[in-house]
Amino acid sequence: MGRSSSKPKQQPSRVTEQDKAVLQLKQQRDKLKQYQKKIFVQIEKDRQVAKQLLHDGKKSKAKLMLRKKRFQESLLEKTDGQLENIEQMVHDLEFAQIEAKVFEGLKVGNESLKKLHQIMSIEDVEKLMDETQESIEYQREIDDILAGGLTEDDEEDVLAELDELTKQDIALPDVPTDELPEIQKEKERRKAQKEERQAEAIPAS
């Protein structure tokens, strides 16, 4: 089988321009710190050399070395100021990123609230609350009526009868199938009348 020539899609980078700026500033900060260490070592070395030159009686060379040392110290002071500025910029950028995320979160939340408000207006809420209150009051009135219609003795009788029905299996009587006497007499009377009419209708031979 041939290999597929399609390449997996690259995920979009989540690194923003602000992230890159912060990274570059931190790299510059680290380079300045390394440079400071180098200057500090050189200053200490120049001081030791100047001390040795003075010991050897070479005062002019010792003075020249101390001038070089002083120049190195001035560079060290400048890098301190640059480091302070870089640290402040890094802090400001990182804090701005946090503010941007907070703002975005507030924006999303505000849009969600607006959509909810469109779905559920104040008028709809008030109408629903009124209808709910009316239903509660109506049910309460029904409960009051039912509760006031029976006396305490009636309630006790109801509970006793309910308990009795629960304990016993009451057998209901069968429905009678025989006709009532009155109905039977009426049928016989109608039958006799019908026979008389049929007899009168037959002509004499």
Secondary structure, DSSP 4 states (H G I P E B T S, - for coil): -PPP-PPPPPPPP---HHHHHHHHHHHHHHHHHHHHHHHHHHHHHHHHHHHHHHHTT-HHHHHHHHHHHHHHHHHHHHHHHHHHHHHHHHHHHHHHHHHHHHHHHHHHHHHHHHHHHHHS-HHHHHHHHHHHHHHHHHHHHHHHHHHHHS-HHHHHHHHHHHHHHHHS-PPPPPPP-SPPHHHHHHHHHHHHHHHHHHHHHSPP-
